[in-house]
């Protein structure tokens, strides 16, 4: 009987962990403090080879501006890679950002 209760308890913990990861808040404020305008911004699941669509959709994220992004793509994944493309063509990549644990991500100079 004790083994049954222990197994049921462990199963309950596993389900609760899975549900809490799926229900985690993946909304992140992206701030630009680089001194340059970001003209493209991408966020894709870490470990994938391709970037998703440009989140800015043709808009600019000027120095000092921010944008709120919901990274909940239905996969339950919390780890994302970010790519910022600047007006002069320079790119900045940040890998393995845990969007379930942070509320703000700032691109700095």
C-alpha positions in Angstrom: 0.0 0.0 0.0 2.9 2.4 0.8 4.4 1.8 -2.6 1.1 2.6 -4.2 0.8 5.9 -2.3 4.4 6.8 -3.1 3.8 6.1 -6.8 0.6 8.1 -6.9 2.4 11.0 -5.1 5.3 10.9 -7.6 2.9 10.8 -10.5 1.0 13.8 -9.1 4.2 15.7 -8.8 5.2 14.9 -12.4 1.8 16.0 -13.7 1.9 19.2 -11.5 5.4 20.0 -12.9 4.3 19.5 -16.4 1.2 21.6 -16.0 3.1 24.5 -14.3 5.7 24.5 -17.1 2.9 24.6 -19.7 1.1 27.4 -17.7 4.2 29.4 -17.2 4.1 33.1 -18.3 6.2 33.5 -21.4 5.5 37.3 -21.8 8.7 39.2 -22.0 9.4 42.9 -22.5 12.2 43.4 -25.0 14.1 46.7 -24.4 16.5 48.4 -26.8 19.3 50.3 -25.0 21.9 49.9 -27.8 21.9 53.4 -29.3 20.8 52.0 -32.6 17.4 51.0 -34.0 16.5 47.3 -34.2 14.7 46.7 -37.5 14.2 42.9 -37.1 13.7 40.8 -34.1 13.4 37.0 -33.9 12.8 34.6 -31.1 12.9 30.8 -31.7 13.0 27.7 -29.6 16.6 27.0 -28.5 18.1 24.1 -30.5 16.1 24.8 -33.7 17.9 25.6 -36.9 15.5 28.2 -38.3 14.4 31.6 -37.0 10.6 32.2 -36.9 9.0 35.3 -38.5 10.2 38.8 -37.7 8.3 39.8 -34.6 8.6 43.5 -35.4 6.8 42.9 -38.7 8.4 45.9 -40.5 8.3 48.2 -37.5 11.4 49.6 -35.8 12.4 49.3 -32.1 14.3 52.6 -31.6 16.9 53.2 -28.9 15.0 53.5 -25.6 11.8 51.8 -26.9 10.4 48.4 -25.8 7.9 45.9 -27.0 6.0 43.2 -25.2 6.3 39.7 -26.7 4.4 36.6 -25.8 6.7 33.6 -26.6 4.0 31.0 -25.9 4.2 29.0 -29.1 2.2 26.0 -27.8 5.3 23.8 -27.4 5.7 24.3 -23.7 9.3 25.3 -24.2 10.8 28.0 -22.1 14.3 28.3 -23.7 14.5 30.6 -26.6 17.2 32.2 -28.8 16.9 35.9 -29.7 18.3 37.6 -32.8 18.3 41.4 -33.2 19.1 42.9 -36.6 20.1 46.6 -36.5 19.6 49.4 -39.0 23.3 49.2 -40.1 23.0 45.4 -40.7 24.8 44.3 -37.5 23.3 41.4 -35.7 23.3 40.4 -32.1 22.3 36.9 -30.9 21.5 35.7 -27.4 21.0 32.0 -26.9 19.2 30.1 -24.2 17.0 32.8 -22.7 14.5 31.3 -20.2 11.3 33.2 -21.1 9.5 31.5 -18.2 11.8 33.1 -15.6 12.4 36.6 -16.9 10.0 39.5 -17.5 12.4 41.8 -19.3 15.3 41.3 -21.7 17.5 44.3 -22.6 19.7 44.6 -25.6 22.6 46.8 -24.4 25.4 48.7 -26.1 
